[in-house]
Amino acid sequence: MAKPKRAALLLRISFRKPETDDPDDEQRPEFSKGIGRQEEDGRALAKRLGWTITKVIPEDDTSAFKRRKIQLPDGTTALRTVRPGFRSALEALASGECDGLIADDLDRVARDPRDLEDLIDVVEASRPRIPVESVTGSLRLANDADITVARIMCAVANKSSRDTARRVARKHEQLAEEGKWGGGGFRGYGFDRVGHQPIEAEAKILSEIGARILGDWSGWTAEQRAKIDPRVGESLNSIAADLAKRKVPTVTGTTWKGRTVGSVITKPSVAGLRAHRKEIVGPAAWPAIIPRERWELICARVASRAGNTDLTLQRWLTGALKCPLCQHMLTGSHGRNGTRYWCNTRAGGCGKIAIKAEPAEAEVERQVLELLSKPDVLVRLRRVVATEATDEARKELAEDEEQLQQLAGLWARKELSFGEYTEARRIIEKRVKESRALITSSAPRILRVLLAGDVAAGWSQLRPAEKRDVLLALVPGYYVQPFDRKQPRKFGGDRLQVITD
Ligand SMILES: [Zn+2]
């Protein structure tokens, strides 16, 4: 391949700490690597590759998260992050003014996956492809495999900023919901609807369910107890059958099923926590029926059981593959041609997308292992793992939560102004959310095990549900593109596309 004679060198000045949702941090400049240093590195790489640089494009990254309508190289318009430097590099490549691109690192070229897609479009539009290189080696778009890896890397890099954006959105929702019982419908089992005061009879049942799951219930007969392995506890179905036999009423009047038992006991309200959209957002105004630490153990047991007995999870991509036509998740199903993931019509899907299960799993597995072999991905993951909540963090969390409650009391008694209250709460809640996300997520624990030794060997020992957790810690999931009729025999790995927004 001819070496670029008119390459562009893209340099990015970063003024922003990427992993923060604190608006006050915006003004704090942070130069991870000076622009002079980047230019030196870029020129050294060009020399090594035998390229000639004719254009140096500095990019001021201060407005990295503002979006505006802009014109794409093909003439259409779209909403993109404002990045005049990156855009002018794209135009130089599209027009032929430049015939190659060097950047410091993938993060700098494309934090927004849409930017990466625009770059891929320009690179692929020319024959041969326009060569792209980066100093860190993380960005190469020479073939389909490079592009897939670049997409995944970009999704990984992007995940932290998207998580931040989600946290901020959640905070607003939370303020709006403040003090309200989450959602209408039936009241939660164990509490009355008006004051959220525990209903004694139901609270007793909840404690009983928890004890039976944890294997330390005092209500079993000696004969029953002999059958229970305290490390496993009693099964949800068996508990449900007993509650039904005893005619213990449910909230809705239906009979107890294993699923009902699992659902009432894992509600955060049981531990005195408030949830919003299934995520814990703070301490509740009502008391806990089961102490939080004990409740977390119960939830862990219920979750690990689901992992063992739910056969759909044998197909570990369940929950990671999405239909691009109707946005439903694909589920594992057995058909005439073997096992496949399908946009199941019985689950409300369109039925039009399916992919063979085993080759799809092998392809995703290959991509995950490739990703896990990259030093910078490992560094990023290790950072996640290293910040996993310790007992110390748990203690801090408890203190912070108590402080939040005291603050609310101070405000209610008008000992604080609303401004003082919200400001103080903002600071504490930020800490609380960070610790809680770490405590409740299972991904760090699994990742820690995985990163402790040989990654490939560790991966092969993971249970299906754990593989999925690791995968989803890396990428948001995959779209399964429609089947290519021109190549009916071949399994097209490129049908799997990392979801980027
Ligand atoms: Zn569909």
Residues whose N, C-alpha, C, O or C-beta is under 5 A from the ligand:
A	BS01	ZN	C323 L325 C326 C343 G349 C350 G351 K352
